[in-house]
Amino acid sequence: MGVNAPLLQDDASTSERTMGTPAASILDIPLDPPLGRPTLSKATLEWINVTYTLKAKSSKTNKEVLKGVSGQMRTGELLAVLGGSGAGKTTLMNILCGRFTEGLLKGEILLNGVPRPPNWPRYYGFVEQHDTFYGELTVQETLTYSAKFLLKGASDKVRRTRVQEVMEQLGLLSCRDHQVGNPLKLIPSISTGEKKRLSIAIQLIAGPNVIFFDEPTSGLDSFNALNTIEYIHSLKSSRMLMVSIHQPRENILALFDNIILLSLGQVIFAGSLSQAVEHFAAVGHPVPSAGVNPADYFLDLVTPDSRNEENRTRSSATIAKLHMEWRARMEPLSYARALARSAQSEKQEEFVLNEKFALSLLGEYMTLNVISWKLTSRDKLLLIAQAIISLTIVFLCSLIFWRVDKSGFDGVISLMGFLWIYQLSNGVPTVFTAIANTGTLKHVLVRERAASMYRSLSLYLARITNLALFHWAYLLVEGLILWGTVGLQNPHLFILGMFACNMFWVCLGVAFACVAPDLIISRALGVLAVFSCSTFSGYYPSANKLIPWIKYIDPMHYALCQLGQSEFGSEFPPALSLQGLVFTPNAGLCTFTSYWANFGMLFGFISISVVLGVVAMHSGTRVKLRLK
């Protein structure tokens, strides 16, 4: 049948280590009202003969990433998944979580003897290998807003207590008021170990029954690696914990209750460390006693050696032999009967979940707005860069179009050029800022959306509101200065028109940041959109000769006419007299002769961009889940 055995139990190896944490902690007590996650006092997660196959992109053959993998973990246990690069550690964790979409999955994954329920993602927390945060927020602010989104029905006092307890248990009190940091924005960072513990703390806020840790010691020095695993070990009393780890030190290895050793997608061993030493000795590979780390020895045995053909053949034969020895030892039929007994005894657990989010749509929007405002107001580089851009635009426009005389031919043509150049020069930095501001935070947004912290609608609306207000503050100052230098007739209408134009580019920029795979592509899309819309807005009559209808679907056509009508009224473009001849430059530029009609059309395009932006935000930040 090719089924591996469950993890072997070894009472002697599961003694608790004292971590100096309180004997009773709020982390182990279900909150009332419920947190929005189901609670299981006792649970077993089992995976039976799991095989996962991916279709290879470069060939017609399929690749088996996992091959008949079986195992289990229980509440109160800390399980390590060991293996070299490509062994299948992260793949196994993603499949147990349901964080995969492609490929063919066979086998069973059971929670307390029954298939995982549709609300399974609410049962677990997932600590990713790469820590992602808002660098401008402090440690306490990060945990506080996470608690607000994750603790459904809890009072502010309970949330504060929860945050305090989590910081205390994970040793974050000393850095609670420090910004998480971002070197790219010249914000000093907390230490790498503190960042890792902060990642764990965020998952602990909602009290999940299961926590998966993907390479939590990656990038840490030996001291912080041990410190992190010790903190994880202290959390196991009421949870199931799974850690994927590449090459742990011996004192780290001793903290795990059980280990699973993977190689080439196959189980080589599953059980306690002492049982692993006995097993490998029994199959002819005893661990040398002279100060050798068992983990290093095991991984040397099961990691493919591709340095040359001879080494590749020898290591492949060793791995195949070890896998067959393990399969032969496990007695698949006895394992199947044990699973049946487990299902009979524990399937009475009910899986009930309130699917609602912790906050209402308005509550999410307001909270996300506060967070966005803190991020923007503390981003000194962004504030300085935008100030330089605004001053440059105002200086050049004032220099070139100083006190334009709108009564003459040259003055009218110059002012029309000013309107076109000004909307273009504001469009490019606006869309770039929206893309950069959202794109650099995309990993954080994906993590938080995966935890069902908020809806994509409230997130998108909060992002565009904050960015629009940020740019409007600069536009207001620019408009007032240009009122005096260029000589605008109706600055209030001009500024209002630029607000609407700016809002459109903000909506589009955030959408591009969500759907594009990286910042380079999203910026390219932004530049293409701004210059295309400005080119076909109708300012250049020759650009519309081949496709004269294109200006009717160009939002900048209505923006340009709106700005022009703020200066010249309904007669924009105005009729001019030159050497006794009366003519209208670029006659027929505007579809509508009313400022407010053009404003309404632009508002319609903004509405369309908001709808498309919400769809882009939803698809671009969603973690797709699959349980079968």
PEURMO-V746175 format. One record per pair of residues at least 4 apart in sequence whose ideal C-beta (glycine too) atoms are under 6 Angstrom apart, sorted by the first residue. I is the first residue (numbers start at 1). J is the second residue. D is the distance in Angstrom with one decimal. If there is no record, write none. Layout:
{{I;J;D} {I;J;D}}
//
This chain:
{{1;332;4.2} {2;68;4.7} {3;49;4.9} {3;70;5.5} {3;332;4.0} {3;335;5.5} {4;70;3.9} {4;267;4.8} {4;330;5.3} {5;330;3.7} {5;335;5.1} {6;72;4.6} {7;71;5.7} {7;72;5.7} {7;258;4.5} {7;270;5.0} {7;271;5.8} {8;271;3.6} {8;275;5.2} {10;272;3.5} {10;274;5.6} {10;275;5.7} {13;272;4.3} {13;274;5.3} {14;257;4.7} {19;234;3.8} {21;169;5.3} {21;234;5.4} {25;165;5.8} {26;165;4.6} {27;165;5.9} {28;238;4.8} {30;39;5.0} {31;35;5.3} {31;154;5.6} {33;153;3.3} {35;151;5.3} {35;206;5.2} {35;207;5.5} {36;152;3.5} {36;358;5.4} {37;122;4.8} {37;206;5.3} {37;208;6.0} {38;353;5.2} {40;209;4.8} {42;75;5.4} {43;75;5.0} {43;112;5.7} {43;209;5.9} {44;72;5.9} {44;74;5.0} {44;112;5.9} {45;73;5.5} {45;111;5.7} {45;240;6.0} {46;72;4.2} {46;110;4.7} {47;71;5.9} {47;109;4.8} {48;70;5.2} {48;107;5.7} {48;108;4.4} {49;68;5.1} {49;70;5.6} {49;107;4.4} {50;66;5.7} {50;69;4.7} {50;107;3.7} {51;66;5.9} {51;67;5.9} {51;68;5.7} {51;106;4.4} {51;107;5.8} {52;65;4.9} {52;66;4.1} {52;95;6.0} {52;103;5.8} {52;105;5.4} {53;62;5.0} {53;64;5.2} {53;103;5.8} {53;104;4.5} {54;63;5.1} {54;65;5.7} {54;103;4.5} {55;62;5.4} {56;61;5.8} {56;63;5.1} {65;88;5.7} {65;91;5.1} {65;265;5.3} {66;88;5.2} {66;265;4.6} {67;265;4.7} {67;266;5.0} {69;267;5.5} {71;260;5.4} {71;270;5.1} {73;77;5.5} {73;79;4.5} {73;240;4.9} {75;240;5.5} {76;236;5.9} {77;257;4.5} {78;233;5.7} {78;236;4.8} {78;241;4.7} {78;256;5.4} {78;257;5.1} {79;242;4.9} {79;258;5.1} {80;243;5.1} {80;245;5.5} {80;256;4.2} {80;259;4.7} {81;89;4.7} {81;244;4.6} {81;260;4.9} {82;259;5.6} {82;261;5.1} {83;87;2.8} {83;89;5.1} {83;262;3.8} {83;263;6.0} {84;299;5.9} {84;303;3.7} {87;262;4.2} {87;263;5.4} {88;92;5.5} {88;262;5.1} {88;265;4.3} {89;244;4.0} {90;214;5.8} {90;244;5.9} {93;212;5.0} {93;244;5.7} {94;99;4.4} {94;100;5.0} {95;100;5.9} {97;126;5.9} {97;212;6.0} {98;625;4.3} {98;626;5.6} {98;627;4.9} {100;626;5.8} {101;624;4.6} {101;626;5.7} {109;116;6.0} {111;116;5.0} {112;346;4.3} {112;349;4.6} {113;342;5.1} {113;343;3.0} {113;346;5.1} {113;347;4.4} {114;347;5.0} {116;120;4.1} {116;627;5.4} {117;351;3.9} {119;353;3.9} {121;625;5.8} {122;353;5.4} {123;209;5.0} {123;210;5.8} {124;208;5.2} {124;210;4.0} {125;203;3.2} {125;208;4.0} {125;211;4.5} {126;212;5.0} {127;199;5.0} {127;200;5.6} {127;203;5.6} {127;213;4.7} {128;214;5.6} {129;214;4.5} {129;215;4.3} {129;218;5.4} {131;195;4.5} {131;199;4.9} {132;443;4.2} {132;444;4.7} {132;447;5.6} {133;142;6.0} {133;180;4.5} {134;375;5.7} {135;180;5.2} {135;181;5.2} {135;182;2.9} {135;187;5.3} {136;375;4.8} {136;378;4.0} {137;141;4.2} {137;142;5.0} {138;177;5.4} {138;179;5.5} {139;172;5.6} {139;175;5.3} {139;176;5.1} {139;198;5.9} {140;144;5.9} {140;176;4.4} {143;163;4.6} {143;201;5.9} {144;163;5.5} {145;371;5.8} {146;150;5.8} {146;202;5.0} {146;205;5.1} {147;151;5.2} {147;159;4.2} {147;162;5.6} {147;163;5.4} {147;205;5.1} {148;367;5.9} {149;358;5.5} {149;453;3.9} {149;454;5.8} {150;205;5.1} {150;206;4.0} {151;159;5.5} {152;358;3.9} {154;158;4.2} {154;159;5.3} {166;201;4.7} {166;204;5.2} {167;172;4.1} {167;173;5.2} {167;176;5.8} {168;173;5.9} {170;197;4.5} {170;201;5.0} {170;231;5.6} {172;197;6.0} {175;190;5.1} {175;194;5.4} {178;190;5.4} {179;187;5.6} {180;190;6.0} {181;187;4.9} {181;188;5.3} {181;189;2.8} {181;190;5.9} {182;187;4.7} {185;381;5.3} {190;194;4.2} {192;220;5.9} {193;224;3.5} {193;227;6.0} {196;228;5.2} {203;211;5.7} {210;240;4.5} {211;239;6.0} {211;241;5.4} {212;242;5.1} {213;243;4.4} {214;244;5.5} {215;244;5.7} {216;228;5.5} {217;225;3.9} {220;224;4.1} {220;225;4.3} {226;252;5.7} {229;252;5.0} {229;255;5.4} {233;255;4.7} {235;239;6.0} {236;241;5.2} {247;299;6.0} {248;252;4.0} {248;253;4.8} {248;295;5.2} {250;293;4.5} {253;295;4.9} {258;272;5.5} {260;270;4.8} {261;268;4.4} {261;269;4.4} {261;298;5.8} {263;268;5.2} {263;302;3.7} {263;319;5.1} {266;323;4.9} {268;302;5.1} {268;322;5.0} {268;323;5.9} {268;326;5.9} {269;276;5.4} {269;279;5.8} {269;326;5.9} {271;275;3.9} {275;279;6.0} {277;287;5.4} {280;285;4.4} {281;286;4.0} {283;325;4.6} {285;301;6.0} {287;294;5.1} {287;297;5.1} {288;292;4.4} {292;297;5.4} {299;303;5.5} {302;319;5.7} {304;315;5.2} {305;311;4.0} {305;315;4.0} {306;312;5.4} {307;311;5.0} {342;346;5.9} {343;347;5.2} {359;363;3.5} {359;364;4.8} {361;458;5.4} {364;368;6.0} {364;454;4.4} {364;458;3.7} {365;458;4.4} {365;461;5.6} {365;462;5.5} {368;462;3.5} {369;462;4.8} {372;462;5.5} {372;466;3.7} {373;377;5.9} {373;466;5.9} {376;466;6.0} {376;470;5.5} {381;385;6.0} {386;474;5.8} {389;429;5.0} {390;474;4.6} {390;478;5.6} {391;395;5.9} {393;425;5.1} {394;398;5.9} {394;478;5.3} {394;481;5.1} {397;401;5.6} {398;485;3.7} {401;414;5.9} {401;418;4.5} {401;486;4.9} {403;487;5.1} {404;411;4.8} {404;414;5.2} {404;415;5.0} {405;411;3.9} {406;411;5.0} {406;412;5.9} {406;415;5.8} {409;576;5.2} {409;578;5.4} {417;421;6.0} {418;422;5.8} {419;563;4.6} {419;564;5.7} {420;539;4.7} {421;425;5.9} {423;501;5.5} {423;559;5.9} {424;534;4.7} {426;430;5.8} {427;505;5.1} {427;530;4.4} {428;530;5.3} {429;433;6.0} {430;471;5.6} {430;502;5.5} {430;505;4.3} {431;505;4.6} {431;509;4.0} {431;526;4.0} {431;530;5.8} {433;437;5.7} {434;467;5.3} {434;506;5.0} {434;509;2.7} {434;510;5.1} {435;439;5.4} {435;509;4.8} {435;512;5.6} {435;513;4.6} {435;522;4.8} {435;523;5.7} {435;526;5.4} {436;440;6.0} {438;510;5.0} {438;513;3.8} {439;513;4.0} {439;519;4.7} {439;522;5.7} {441;445;5.8} {445;621;4.6} {446;621;5.1} {448;453;4.4} {449;621;4.7} {450;623;3.8} {454;458;5.4} {454;459;5.7} {456;617;4.6} {456;618;3.8} {457;614;5.4} {459;617;6.0} {460;613;5.4} {460;614;4.9} {460;617;4.1} {463;510;5.2} {464;468;5.8} {464;506;5.2} {464;507;5.4} {464;510;5.7} {467;506;4.7} {468;472;5.9} {468;503;5.2} {468;506;5.0} {471;475;6.0} {471;502;5.1} {472;499;5.6} {475;498;5.2} {479;491;5.5} {479;494;5.9} {479;495;3.9} {482;486;4.7} {482;488;5.9} {483;488;4.7} {483;491;4.0} {488;494;5.3} {489;567;5.2} {490;566;4.9} {491;495;5.9} {493;566;3.7} {494;566;4.6} {497;562;4.5} {497;563;4.9} {497;566;5.7} {498;502;5.9} {500;602;5.0} {501;559;4.4} {503;606;5.4} {504;555;5.5} {504;605;6.0} {504;606;5.1} {504;609;5.9} {505;509;5.9} {507;609;3.9} {507;610;5.5} {507;613;5.0} {508;609;5.4} {509;526;5.8} {510;613;5.7} {511;612;5.9} {511;613;4.0} {511;616;4.0} {512;516;5.6} {512;522;4.4} {512;525;4.7} {512;526;5.5} {513;522;5.1} {514;616;4.3} {514;617;4.9} {514;620;3.2} {515;616;4.7} {515;620;5.0} {516;521;4.2} {516;522;3.5} {519;523;5.9} {528;532;5.9} {531;535;5.9} {533;554;5.4} {533;556;4.1} {534;556;5.5} {535;543;5.5} {536;543;5.7} {536;550;5.0} {536;551;5.9} {536;554;5.1} {537;554;5.5} {537;556;4.1} {537;557;4.6} {537;560;4.9} {538;551;4.4} {538;557;5.0} {538;589;4.9} {541;586;5.8} {544;548;5.0} {544;551;5.7} {551;557;4.3} {555;602;5.8} {555;605;3.8} {556;560;5.9} {558;598;4.4} {558;601;4.2} {558;602;4.6} {559;602;5.5} {561;590;3.8} {561;598;4.8} {562;595;5.8} {562;598;4.0} {562;599;5.6} {564;568;5.9} {564;572;3.8} {565;572;4.8} {565;595;4.2} {568;572;4.0} {568;574;5.0} {570;593;4.3} {573;584;5.7} {573;585;5.4} {573;586;5.3} {573;589;5.5} {575;582;5.6} {575;584;4.9} {577;582;5.1} {592;597;3.8} {592;598;5.2} {609;613;5.8} {616;620;5.5} {617;621;5.9} {618;622;5.9}}
//
